[in-house]
Amino acid sequence: MSGSEQSLPEFQLEVDATGLKCPLPILRAKKALAQLESGQVLKVITTDPNAVRDFQAFARQTGNALVAQVTGADNALHFMARR
């Protein structure tokens, strides 16, 4: 792995919310988190430019940990650990 590559957290469940606008990515994440056990990680893929801020607020409001966010040219990856 080169120094410029970021290591991503391991995850147990993935939600593809590409093409969806707020609040749908958050609602899909909430539903998926309910399927996980405490400490397990959810990966959510989004294309909504507001999703980065939305997931930060969602984490603060719900107590689920936002362990990583990676933004790319056309999408963002959000990794959340269930509380």
Z-matrix of the N, CA and C atoms (Angstrom, degrees):
N
C 1 1.454
C 2 1.528 1 108.25
N 3 1.295 2 117.43 1 130.95
C 4 1.461 3 120.50 2 -179.28
C 5 1.521 4 109.96 3 -78.51
N 6 1.313 5 116.49 4 162.81
C 7 1.453 6 121.05 5 -178.22
C 8 1.513 7 113.21 6 -63.90
N 9 1.337 8 118.25 7 -21.88
C 10 1.459 9 120.05 8 -177.94
C 11 1.529 10 112.65 9 -85.89
N 12 1.328 11 116.66 10 -12.89
C 13 1.466 12 119.25 11 -179.80
C 14 1.522 13 109.19 12 -82.39
N 15 1.308 14 114.71 13 136.92
C 16 1.459 15 120.41 14 -179.87
C 17 1.526 16 107.76 15 -95.69
N 18 1.327 17 117.33 16 133.12
C 19 1.458 18 118.55 17 177.21
C 20 1.527 19 108.10 18 -80.66
N 21 1.302 20 115.37 19 130.92
C 22 1.464 21 121.27 20 -176.62
C 23 1.524 22 109.73 21 -97.10
N 24 1.315 23 116.59 22 148.50
C 25 1.466 24 119.68 23 179.04
C 26 1.530 25 111.00 24 -65.07
N 27 1.335 26 115.31 25 150.55
C 28 1.462 27 119.25 26 171.63
C 29 1.521 28 107.24 27 -70.54
N 30 1.347 29 115.73 28 147.30
C 31 1.463 30 119.22 29 -179.89
C 32 1.522 31 109.52 30 -136.57
N 33 1.321 32 115.31 31 154.18
C 34 1.459 33 121.47 32 -178.49
C 35 1.525 34 112.58 33 -100.97
N 36 1.330 35 116.92 34 -20.83
C 37 1.465 36 120.86 35 -176.63
C 38 1.520 37 108.49 36 -146.71
N 39 1.338 38 116.03 37 143.37
C 40 1.463 39 121.11 38 -179.86
C 41 1.521 40 109.70 39 -125.57
N 42 1.329 41 115.57 40 137.94
C 43 1.458 42 122.37 41 175.15
C 44 1.521 43 108.08 42 -120.70
N 45 1.319 44 117.01 43 125.63
C 46 1.461 45 121.86 44 177.08
C 47 1.522 46 107.88 45 -98.30
N 48 1.336 47 115.69 46 105.16
C 49 1.461 48 121.15 47 -179.30
C 50 1.527 49 110.45 48 -109.76
N 51 1.337 50 117.01 49 27.20
C 52 1.456 51 119.67 50 179.75
C 53 1.523 52 109.44 51 -64.75
N 54 1.322 53 115.19 52 139.92
C 55 1.457 54 121.28 53 179.89
C 56 1.512 55 114.51 54 84.17
N 57 1.322 56 117.93 55 -7.11
C 58 1.465 57 121.28 56 -179.04
C 59 1.515 58 110.62 57 -95.96
N 60 1.315 59 116.08 58 143.12
C 61 1.469 60 122.70 59 177.87
C 62 1.521 61 109.58 60 -103.42
N 63 1.318 62 115.48 61 157.79
C 64 1.458 63 122.75 62 177.63
C 65 1.537 64 108.98 63 -53.65
N 66 1.289 65 118.37 64 136.46
C 67 1.466 66 129.60 65 11.47
C 68 1.523 67 113.98 66 -98.80
N 69 1.321 68 118.65 67 8.74
C 70 1.466 69 120.16 68 -172.71
C 71 1.532 70 114.49 69 -59.82
N 72 1.350 71 120.92 70 -42.81
C 73 1.471 72 117.81 71 177.95
C 74 1.533 73 112.73 72 -60.49
N 75 1.318 74 116.70 73 -38.31
C 76 1.472 75 120.39 74 178.38
C 77 1.522 76 110.49 75 -66.95
N 78 1.316 77 117.47 76 -42.64
C 79 1.469 78 120.42 77 179.36
C 80 1.522 79 111.37 78 -63.37
N 81 1.322 80 116.83 79 -40.68
C 82 1.478 81 120.12 80 177.22
C 83 1.523 82 110.55 81 -65.23
N 84 1.317 83 116.54 82 -39.69
C 85 1.470 84 120.18 83 178.39
C 86 1.523 85 110.97 84 -64.68
N 87 1.317 86 116.58 85 -42.99
C 88 1.465 87 120.97 86 179.95
C 89 1.531 88 110.65 87 -59.73
N 90 1.324 89 116.17 88 -44.46
C 91 1.465 90 121.23 89 179.52
C 92 1.537 91 110.56 90 -64.09
N 93 1.329 92 116.54 91 -42.38
C 94 1.465 93 120.53 92 -179.22
C 95 1.526 94 111.50 93 -68.33
N 96 1.335 95 117.38 94 -39.79
C 97 1.468 96 120.44 95 178.78
C 98 1.525 97 111.42 96 -59.95
N 99 1.324 98 116.52 97 -32.91
C 100 1.467 99 121.08 98 -179.89
C 101 1.530 100 111.47 99 -65.10
N 102 1.330 101 117.15 100 -21.20
C 103 1.466 102 121.39 101 179.98
C 104 1.532 103 112.28 102 -85.50
N 105 1.326 104 116.40 103 -13.40
C 106 1.455 105 120.95 104 -176.15
C 107 1.520 106 111.72 105 -93.92
N 108 1.338 107 114.90 106 159.22
C 109 1.457 108 120.84 107 173.82
C 110 1.528 109 108.29 108 -90.15
N 111 1.320 110 115.75 109 161.13
C 112 1.457 111 121.04 110 179.63
C 113 1.531 112 110.45 111 -54.56
N 114 1.340 113 115.23 112 131.93
C 115 1.459 114 120.91 113 179.52
C 116 1.515 115 114.83 114 91.40
N 117 1.331 116 117.77 115 -17.35
C 118 1.463 117 119.84 116 177.65
C 119 1.521 118 109.71 117 -74.38
N 120 1.338 119 115.66 118 156.76
C 121 1.459 120 121.16 119 -171.98
C 122 1.523 121 111.70 120 -114.10
N 123 1.321 122 114.89 121 137.07
C 124 1.459 123 124.24 122 176.21
C 125 1.521 124 108.90 123 -107.65
N 126 1.329 125 116.48 124 135.33
C 127 1.470 126 121.56 125 173.55
C 128 1.522 127 107.53 126 -107.97
N 129 1.335 128 116.73 127 128.97
C 130 1.459 129 121.56 128 178.19
C 131 1.523 130 108.11 129 -122.36
N 132 1.330 131 116.16 130 129.87
C 133 1.464 132 122.49 131 177.44
C 134 1.522 133 107.57 132 -104.02
N 135 1.342 134 116.62 133 125.05
C 136 1.459 135 120.66 134 -178.71
C 137 1.526 136 110.96 135 -130.98
N 138 1.332 137 114.86 136 157.80
C 139 1.465 138 120.89 137 173.94
C 140 1.530 139 111.77 138 -121.17
N 141 1.320 140 117.97 139 -7.60
C 142 1.463 141 122.25 140 178.08
C 143 1.535 142 108.51 141 -69.19
N 144 1.338 143 118.33 142 122.01
C 145 1.466 144 119.77 143 -177.71
C 146 1.527 145 113.92 144 -61.30
N 147 1.321 146 118.16 145 -20.94
C 148 1.474 147 121.54 146 178.94
C 149 1.522 148 112.65 147 -86.06
N 150 1.323 149 117.85 148 -5.79
C 151 1.467 150 121.06 149 -173.52
C 152 1.528 151 112.85 150 -63.56
N 153 1.327 152 117.85 151 -34.61
C 154 1.467 153 119.64 152 -179.59
C 155 1.531 154 109.66 153 -58.53
N 156 1.306 155 116.57 154 -49.94
C 157 1.468 156 121.42 155 178.56
C 158 1.538 157 110.76 156 -66.22
N 159 1.330 158 116.44 157 -40.46
C 160 1.469 159 120.34 158 -179.26
C 161 1.527 160 111.44 159 -61.09
N 162 1.340 161 117.25 160 -42.95
C 163 1.460 162 120.23 161 -178.59
C 164 1.529 163 111.39 162 -70.57
N 165 1.325 164 117.92 163 -31.90
C 166 1.460 165 120.75 164 175.21
C 167 1.525 166 110.08 165 -63.88
N 168 1.320 167 116.58 166 -44.84
C 169 1.469 168 120.95 167 178.53
C 170 1.530 169 111.12 168 -66.40
N 171 1.328 170 116.96 169 -41.14
C 172 1.462 171 121.80 170 179.07
C 173 1.530 172 110.43 171 -60.04
N 174 1.320 173 116.53 172 -42.94
C 175 1.463 174 120.27 173 179.29
C 176 1.528 175 110.75 174 -62.75
N 177 1.319 176 116.74 175 -45.09
C 178 1.475 177 120.50 176 179.09
C 179 1.524 178 111.28 177 -60.96
N 180 1.325 179 116.56 178 -42.31
C 181 1.470 180 120.84 179 -175.35
C 182 1.521 181 113.06 180 -73.93
N 183 1.340 182 117.88 181 -30.46
C 184 1.459 183 120.13 182 -173.77
C 185 1.516 184 113.92 183 -101.56
N 186 1.339 185 117.23 184 -16.25
C 187 1.458 186 119.71 185 -177.55
C 188 1.518 187 113.72 186 83.80
N 189 1.328 188 117.55 187 0.02
C 190 1.459 189 120.49 188 173.72
C 191 1.525 190 107.66 189 -77.61
N 192 1.329 191 117.33 190 141.94
C 193 1.464 192 121.04 191 -175.75
C 194 1.518 193 110.78 192 -83.93
N 195 1.317 194 116.06 193 130.17
C 196 1.464 195 121.69 194 172.47
C 197 1.525 196 105.27 195 -90.74
N 198 1.343 197 116.48 196 97.93
C 199 1.459 198 120.16 197 -171.80
C 200 1.522 199 113.00 198 -81.78
N 201 1.339 200 117.75 199 -23.04
C 202 1.466 201 120.30 200 177.35
C 203 1.515 202 110.01 201 -165.14
N 204 1.328 203 115.17 202 149.10
C 205 1.463 204 122.63 203 170.45
C 206 1.519 205 106.68 204 -135.78
N 207 1.317 206 116.22 205 130.92
C 208 1.455 207 121.44 206 179.78
C 209 1.525 208 107.45 207 -126.77
N 210 1.330 209 116.17 208 119.75
C 211 1.458 210 119.26 209 179.73
C 212 1.516 211 109.66 210 -102.83
N 213 1.323 212 114.84 211 136.25
C 214 1.454 213 122.06 212 176.67
C 215 1.516 214 109.84 213 -115.35
N 216 1.311 215 115.98 214 -171.91
C 217 1.464 216 120.49 215 -178.40
C 218 1.521 217 111.79 216 -64.57
N 219 1.339 218 117.20 217 -37.21
C 220 1.467 219 119.86 218 -174.71
C 221 1.522 220 114.10 219 -128.86
N 222 1.336 221 117.56 220 5.13
C 223 1.460 222 118.58 221 177.18
C 224 1.525 223 109.94 222 -156.42
N 225 1.318 224 114.53 223 174.67
C 226 1.459 225 121.25 224 176.17
C 227 1.519 226 108.03 225 -137.08
N 228 1.318 227 115.81 226 145.91
C 229 1.458 228 122.32 227 175.81
C 230 1.518 229 107.57 228 -111.69
N 231 1.321 230 115.50 229 134.48
C 232 1.455 231 121.83 230 -179.63
C 233 1.525 232 106.96 231 -124.00
N 234 1.322 233 117.13 232 129.48
C 235 1.455 234 122.02 233 178.41
C 236 1.506 235 107.88 234 -116.88
N 237 1.343 236 115.98 235 117.52
C 238 1.457 237 121.88 236 -177.92
C 239 1.522 238 110.12 237 -120.46
N 240 1.335 239 115.91 238 135.05
C 241 1.460 240 121.00 239 174.84
C 242 1.523 241 108.22 240 -100.00
N 243 1.331 242 115.05 241 131.94
C 244 1.454 243 118.57 242 178.75
C 245 1.521 244 109.79 243 -69.51
N 246 1.318 245 114.33 244 138.34
C 247 1.477 246 118.97 245 -179.76
C 248 1.505 247 110.92 246 -71.52
